Amino acid sequence: MKTSKEIRCSLCGEPAVTRITYAKLWLCKKHFIEFIEKRVLETLNRYKLAGRGQRILAAVSGGKDSITMLYLLHKASMEMGFKVIALHIDLGIGIYSKISRETVEHFCQSLGIPLITLDLKTLIGYSLPELVHKMRRPPCSICGLIKRYLMNVVAQEIKADAVALGHHLDDLMPYIFKNFILQNLFEISKLGPKTESENGLVGRIRPLYEVSEHEIALYAKLSNLPFVYEECPYAGKKKLDKQVKEFLNSLEGLHPGIKISFARAVARNIHVYKALSTTKPLKKCTVCGAPSSDDMCSFCKLTNRVAGKPLGAEVRLKIRDVLSSLGLLE
């Protein structure tokens, strides 16, 4: 039996660094990097995630997933002719946020990617830890609400065609599977490779839709990408989510390629899940004009509760000032 040092790349005969089981390939560093870059380029084209002349806003936290997504999107943009602008939201989570912000700033500077940095404390007067303490709500629900709102405002203001997220195969498939088990079928329509812009919500794209977490980690390491190794202090995994992920991984071990096949099947049928919506058309928030199911959007409700007044309109003006200073307003 060959040792790991004796295993050779299936394409060139150089020492292999990994095996892509579902493709039945051993790959060296060079060919693995090319394999992932080709996969992302194919994903962008297959699902029409970005096109020539478009403006893509990439949400970057500083972790391996978003840094890898930004880097691959940047490389693809040079071939496909679209423009990438990065967005980083500083949530004020102590040293974690400080390191994350510095990592993103240095990386964008090294690649020449325009970077928009929003500081939550500057925008609303509270950091995420302060909001968590004040509201007594799960941190992830507060964080998700704030990020979704700020990403959409920035995307609207700079007239972005889409917001790129760093969600990968092992983020999305367990969540899709869980929603199927629980029959939250409409939710699946939001978890494909893209969502279209509508009703004031700028569409989302997921360039890493067909890339696994292991592949991302190896690509980031072999490409010497700088990223924050530590997880967010508030990050937590629910027991059911973990068990579903383990189940899908066990299936992948027995049937290599089943997760990608699952992802592609979901993408083909995304229109079926979307048609199951029973939600009413979105209105505009009476305070800030953001898309909302109620007269006041969730962000304005949150800030009204903690600050004594809804801050959506004020925050939008502050964001415009930031964008104007960067020359990103048309």
N, C-alpha and C positions, 0 to 999 in steps of 0.2 A: 504493500500500500504506500502511495506517495505521501511524503510529509508536506506541510504547508509551504516549505521553502522550495520544494521540487515542482509544485503546481504552476503551470504556465498559462499565460493569457491565450484564450482560444483564437484570438485574432492576429497576434504578432509573436507569440512565443516568449515574451518577457515574463518575469515573475508576476504572478497574479496577486492582487490585493483582496479580491472578493469574488464570490460566486453569485450570479444573478440566476437563481434557481428556476424561475418561471421562463427565462429565456434560454436556459441550458448553456450558460456561458460563464467561463472564468475570465475575469478582466484584470488587466494591469491598471496602474494609476491613470495613465493617459487615456486608455480606452473606456475606463469607468466614468471619468469626467466627461468625455465625449458622449457616452451613453445617456447620462442624466441631462446634459444640455440639449441633446437631440430630443429626448422625451418631453422636455418642457416646451421646446419649440413646436413639436407636433401637437402638444396639448393646446397651445395658443392658437394654432391654425385649425385644428380639428373642431374646437368648440367656438371658434371666432371670438376669442377673448380680447384681442387687440388688433388694430390695423393701422396702416400707414396714415400719418397725419393726426392720429388720436393723441389725447393727453391722458395719461394714466397716473392716478394718485396712489402711491404704494404706502400702506400703513406699516410702520416698522417699529417694533418694540425694542429690538436689540438682541433678542434670543436667536438661536440657530435657525429656526424656521423662517422668521421674517428677514433676517440678514441674507440667508441663502436665496429666498424668493426675490429680494431686491437685486442681488447680484445677477441672478439668472435672467430676470426681467430686463436689467440694464444691458446684458449681452445680447438678448433677443431684440431689443429695441434698435440696436445698430444694424441688424439685418432686416428687420421688418419695417423700420421707419416711423415708429411712434416715440413719444416723449415721456420720460418717467420723472415724476416729482415725488419726493419722499415726505412723509408726515410722521413726526414723532410726538407723542403726548406724554409730557412729564407729569406723572401722577403724584409726585412728592412722597414716595415711599422710601424715605431715608437714603441710605447708601446704595440700595438697589437701584433706585431711580437715577441717582447721580452717575453711577457706572454705566447704566443703560444709555443715558443721554450722551455721555462722552463717547461711548462706543459708536453710536449712530452718527454723531457729528463727525468724528474722525473718518469713519468709513465713507460717508457721503462725500466728504471733502476729497478723499483719495480717488474717488471715481468721477468727481465733477458732477455729481447729481444734486440739483437744487433741493434744499431741505427746509421744511416748515416745522418749527418747534413750537408747540403750545404748552404753556405752563398752567396747570389746573388751578393752582393757588392764585396766580395772577388773574386768571379769567373769572373765577367765582369767589375768591377769598378763602377757599378751603382746599386742603390736600385730600387725597383719598382716605388716609388714616383718620383724619378729622371728620370726614363725612361718615365713615363707618362708625366711629364713636358716637357721633351725634344722632344718627338715624337708627342704629341698631338693626340694620338690614344686612344680609349676606354681602360681603365685599364684592364678590364677582357680579352680582346683579347690579350693584351701583356702578361698578367699573364698566360693565358692558353697556349700560344705558348711556353713560357719559361718552364713551368712545364712539358709539354709533352716531350720537348726535353731532359730535365735533367733526368726525370724518365726513358726514354728509354736508355740514355747513361749508367746510373747506372745499369739498368737491364741487359744490354748487358755485361757490364764489370764484374758483379758478376755471370753471367750466370744464371740469374733468369728464371724460367719457365713461370712466369706471374707477372704482376703488379696488386695488389689488390687496388681497389678504394672504397671509402665510399658512392657511389651513392645508394640511396634507392628507394623504390617503388614510392614515391611521388616526387622524382627528375625525374625519368625516364619516367613514364607513360604520364605525361603531355607533355613532349618533344616529345615522340614518336607520341602521338595523334596530336600534332601541325604539325609535319613533314608529317603525313598522310594527314591532311587537305590541306597542301600546296603542296602535292605530291612530296616531297623530299624523295622518297621511299628508295633510297639507303642509306640515312643517318640513317634510322631505323636499318640497319644491324650492326651499330656500337654501338647500345644502348641496346643490349640484355644482358644476364648474363655473356657472355664472348666473346672475339674476339681471334682468333687464331694468333699465331706468324707467320709472313710472311714478306718477302722482307726487313728484317732487323728491323722490328717493333716487339717488344716483346708484346705478347698478354695481354689483360686486363681481369680481373675477377671482379665480383661484388657480394660479399658474402651476401649483404643486399638486393639483388634483389627483394625478396618477403617480405620484412619487411617495414612497414610504418614509417613515420616520428614520429607519436605519439608513436608508440611502441618503437622506438629507444630512444626517450626522457624519457619515463617511465622506460625502462630497465636501462639506464645510471643512473637515479636517484636512483632506488631501489638497484642497484649494487654499489652505491657510487663511480662511475667512475669520475675521475677528468677531466674536459674539460673547454675550454674557452667559456663563455656564449656569449660574444660580437661577432657580425658579423664583417666580414672584412669591413673596412671603405669604400671600393670601391664596395661592393656588391650592386647590384640593380636588381630589377625584372621588366621585360618588361610587359606592360599592357596585351598583348595577352597571355603570359605565365601564368600570374596570373588568368586570366579569364578561361583558359583551366583547370587549377588546381582546381578552384572553381567548374567548371562544373563536373569534375570527382568525386570530393568529394560529390557533391549533388547526383550523380548517386549511389555512394557507400552507402549513407544514405538510398536511396530507395531500393537498391539491394545489400545487404552486400555480399562482396566477389567478386564483379564485377572487381575490380582493379587487384586482384591476378589472376583471370581468364584471364583477358586481358594480363597480364604479361606472363603467361604461353603460351597463344596462340601466342604471338609475338615470344617467344623463340622457339616454335615448327616450326614456319615459317621463321625463320631468314635467312635460306638458299635462300628463294625466294627473299628477299630484296637484299641479297648480289649479286645474279645473275644479278641484274639490273645495276650493275656498268658499267659506260662508261669511267672510268678513265684509263689512260695508266699505264703499269707497272712502279713501282717506280725505279728511278735511284739512284746513290750514289752521295752525295754532293762532289764536287771536292775539297772542303776545308777540311772537317772533316769526310767524308765517311758516314754521316747519310743518312737514306732513304729520298729521295726528289723527287718531281715531276719536278723540274728544275735542272740546273747544280749546283746551290747553294741553300742549304736548307733555310727555313724561319728564323731559328735562326742565321745563318751566315749573312743573309741579314739584320736582325734587328741590330746585333752588328756592322756590317759594316757601317750602317747608323749613329749609335750613337757614335761609337768609332773610326770610320775612317778605320777600317779593320775588316774582319770577324774573330770571336774569337772561332769558334767551335772547332778547333784542339787544341788550347791552353786550353780551358775549359775542354776538355776530359782529357788532361794530368794532370790538377789540380785535377780532380775527381779521377783519378787513384792514385794520391798521398794520397788523403783522404782515399780511400779504402784500399790502402796498409798499411797505419798507423793503420787501424782497423783490419788488417789480413783477409780481405774479398776477396782478389784477389787469384784466384787459380793458 
